[in-house]
Amino acid sequence: MRQVGIRALKQNASEVIAEVTNGETIVITDRGRPVAQISPLPNSPLATHIASGMIVRAKNSKKKLPKPISRKPNTPSLSELLIEMRNKERY
């Protein structure tokens, strides 16, 4: 873990961030006293699964989805049907 003073951080911010991007944790000091720490963010579960091959990204994300199917007139909505089914199960 490398230590960097505030002045050095101001002068070399892009280099310090590049080190953090490469996995290095940097301690920021003010007059030799540690005051902050910069460390890389952990990978999100999504990024981890993509890297391991468990999830494969869509090949064509610009493809349009089909239009939703419209409900027939005088028929209950799915929410209404679900509420009715739940009420029947309870009593």
C-alpha positions in Angstrom: 0.0 0.0 0.0 1.6 3.2 -1.2 1.3 6.5 0.6 0.8 9.8 -1.4 0.8 13.3 0.1 -2.0 15.7 -0.8 0.3 17.9 -2.8 1.6 14.9 -4.8 -1.9 13.8 -5.4 -2.9 17.2 -6.8 0.1 17.1 -9.1 -0.2 13.5 -10.2 -3.9 12.7 -9.9 -4.1 10.8 -13.2 -1.1 8.6 -12.3 -2.6 7.8 -8.9 -6.0 7.0 -10.4 -4.2 4.8 -13.0 -2.6 2.8 -10.1 -5.9 2.5 -8.4 -7.5 1.3 -11.6 -4.8 -1.4 -11.8 -5.8 -2.7 -8.3 -3.5 -0.7 -6.0 -4.8 0.8 -2.8 -3.3 4.3 -2.0 -3.3 6.0 1.3 -3.5 9.8 1.2 -1.5 11.7 3.8 -1.6 15.2 5.2 1.8 16.2 6.6 2.6 12.5 7.0 -0.6 11.6 8.8 -3.0 9.2 6.9 -6.3 10.9 6.2 -7.9 9.0 3.4 -7.7 5.9 1.3 -8.4 5.4 -2.4 -9.0 1.8 -3.4 -10.6 0.1 -6.5 -14.3 -0.5 -6.4 -15.2 -4.2 -6.1 -16.7 -5.8 -9.2 -20.4 -5.9 -9.3 -22.1 -9.3 -9.3 -23.1 -8.7 -12.9 -19.6 -7.9 -14.0 -18.3 -11.0 -12.2 -20.9 -13.2 -13.9 -20.2 -11.8 -17.3 -16.4 -12.3 -16.8 -17.0 -15.9 -15.8 -19.3 -16.6 -18.7 -22.4 -17.3 -16.6 -24.1 -14.4 -18.2 -23.9 -13.5 -21.9 -24.8 -10.1 -23.1 -27.4 -9.7 -25.8 -25.9 -9.5 -29.2 -28.3 -7.0 -30.7 -29.6 -4.7 -28.0 -31.1 -2.3 -30.6 -33.6 -4.8 -31.7 -37.2 -3.5 -31.2 -39.5 -5.4 -28.9 -42.8 -6.5 -30.2 -45.9 -4.4 -29.3 -47.7 -5.5 -26.2 -50.8 -7.6 -26.7 -53.9 -5.6 -26.1 -56.6 -6.9 -23.7 -59.9 -8.0 -25.1 -62.8 -5.7 -24.2 -64.9 -6.5 -21.1 -62.2 -8.8 -19.7 -60.5 -8.3 -16.3 -56.9 -7.2 -16.1 -54.2 -9.6 -14.9 -54.1 -7.7 -11.6 -57.8 -8.2 -11.1 -57.6 -11.9 -11.9 -54.7 -12.4 -9.5 -56.5 -10.6 -6.7 -59.6 -12.8 -7.4 -57.5 -16.0 -7.4 -55.8 -15.0 -4.1 -59.1 -14.3 -2.5 -60.5 -17.7 -3.5 -57.4 -19.4 -2.0 -57.8 -17.6 1.3 -61.4 -18.4 2.0 
